[in-house]
Amino acid sequence: MRYHSGPDPAFPYLNENQRYRFPDPLSDAFVGENIVAVGGNLSPGMLLSAYEQGIFPWYNPDDPVLWQSPDPRLVIFPHTLHVSRTMQKILKRGDFEISFDQDFAGVILGCSEAERPGQGGTWITKDIIESYSELHRLGYAHSAESRQDGILVGGCYGILLKDFFCGESMFAKVSNASKAAFLTLARYLFSEQKIRFIDCQVPTDHLHSLGGEVLSRKEFLRLLKETLKSGR
């Protein structure tokens, strides 16, 4: 079967109130190791459906949209969030001016331009930028910005759904800028929004250092189901 590169223009557009049922990530119907489905588009309803089912888009520019559900998964809970002594000092000194949702466009563009060791390019394509910017307009996608002297030097963005946050990407042009933005956002989400966890998706040493815990796909999907069932 041949697939369209990127979002398929023939696939129906789903608005934020419409939903799509993906294959069960716990079934054996995998396209690849972590790939649950191939194709479709990045319309609001499609993206929100994916996150509610523990799935997210992650693909190379020349690929069709690949819907992934990694095993294992990395999650940060309120009691595991780790702020190192160095970061505590940086945040206390106010080395960075931190804001929320003041420059989503600048943050997602910064993430798309960030160099990733071992990666030949970026998965944050024009289609991804446009689609997540629409989710931001609709109130689902959020950013945290780090500035110095009024200049954006780092940040992160993700999707907030009821009682959990799905972290998507971060970037830093100055050392510790992305950490400062992420940690400030995480503290706010846990203390003020009372979310249950932050989904960090794929385990990395960097995210481990911020308090990430590894869960199996099965454990994560159980946690997600419980959170959606009991959430606001």
Sequence and secondary structure as in RCSB ss.txt:
>XXXX:A:sequence
MRYHSGPDPAFPYLNENQRYRFPDPLSDAFVGENIVAVGGNLSPGMLLSAYEQGIFPWYNPDDPVLWQSPDPRLV
IFPHTLHVSRTMQKILKRGDFEISFDQDFAGVILGCSEAERPGQGGTWITKDIIESYSELHRLGYAHSAESRQDG
ILVGGCYGILLKDFFCGESMFAKVSNASKAAFLTLARYLFSEQKIRFIDCQVPTDHLHSLGGEVLSRKEFLRLLK
ETLKSGR
>XXXX:A:secstr
    SBS TTS    TT       TTSS  SSSSEEEE     HHHHHHHHHTT EE   TTSB EEE  SSEEE
E TTT    HHHHHHHHHT SEEEESS HHHHHHHHHHS  TT SS S  HHHHHHHHHHHHTT EEEEEEEETT
EEEEEEEEEEETTEEEEEEEEESSTTHHHHHHHHHHHHHHHTS  SEEEEES  HHHHHTT EEE HHHHHHHHH
HHHHH  
